[in-house]
Amino acid sequence: MGSKYRQRVPPGTKEKAINLRLSGFSYREIQEKLQVSSRGTLSHWLKDLALSADAKKRLLHTTEKTARSGFKKFNDERSRKIRDADATAYITGKDLVGALTQREIFLIGTTLYWGEGTKSGGIGKTPRLIFTNSDPRVIQVFMRFIRESLHVPEEKLSGELRLYDGIDPNTAKRYWSNISGIPKEKFWYSNAVSKASKKIRPGTTLPYGTMAVRVPGRLYFARIMGSIDGIYHNLVRELL
């Protein structure tokens, strides 16, 4: 067996391995340079060598570099797995929704208003719907709800913008008009953001401000309030 083993190792390999080790090369580096397949062979050759201070310094540097590289590879692989898992969960969640019925659109719109709409009926004695949000996608969903589920005529729709200093009102009107489908002539705006709010959230995070959809009509308001109560009682009564 020993004869067969020596035939696989080119002459002078052991001496080269010893010289590399004395120069501070790691076992892995020596294996790669000399194409020695067995780590045990290197250990047998090199285990009793006394390394100089310079060799030990190089070996320590190589070991630390390898550790950092291994840690980076571990983090990169972990990050890739997390991204893949997130992407799979995203696709799964999107596919779970599928096509929406008019009833489901109504429930979604009602729930949105429950979270973001005015419950007091608005200013004055006549109740009205006032729905406020800064996310254009939320506004688009709500607009579909009030058009398709509540059947609100277009002439009843208007928008109010709440803008930070530095936002051009005309630009904001055009933006939210495109989002909501409400003519920009039916928008008005105010700089009603408090100084405290400015410190908490810079204007750059809301480049077009916040939009409030306004729909006058006590019957619309009453219907939404009733629907909110209906959702609550149908969801909670089984738990009581």
Summary of the structure (lengths in Angstrom):
residues: 240
radius of gyration: 34.9
end to end distance: 80.5
largest distance: 104.2
contacts: 605
relative contact order: 0.09
helix: 65%
strand: 10%
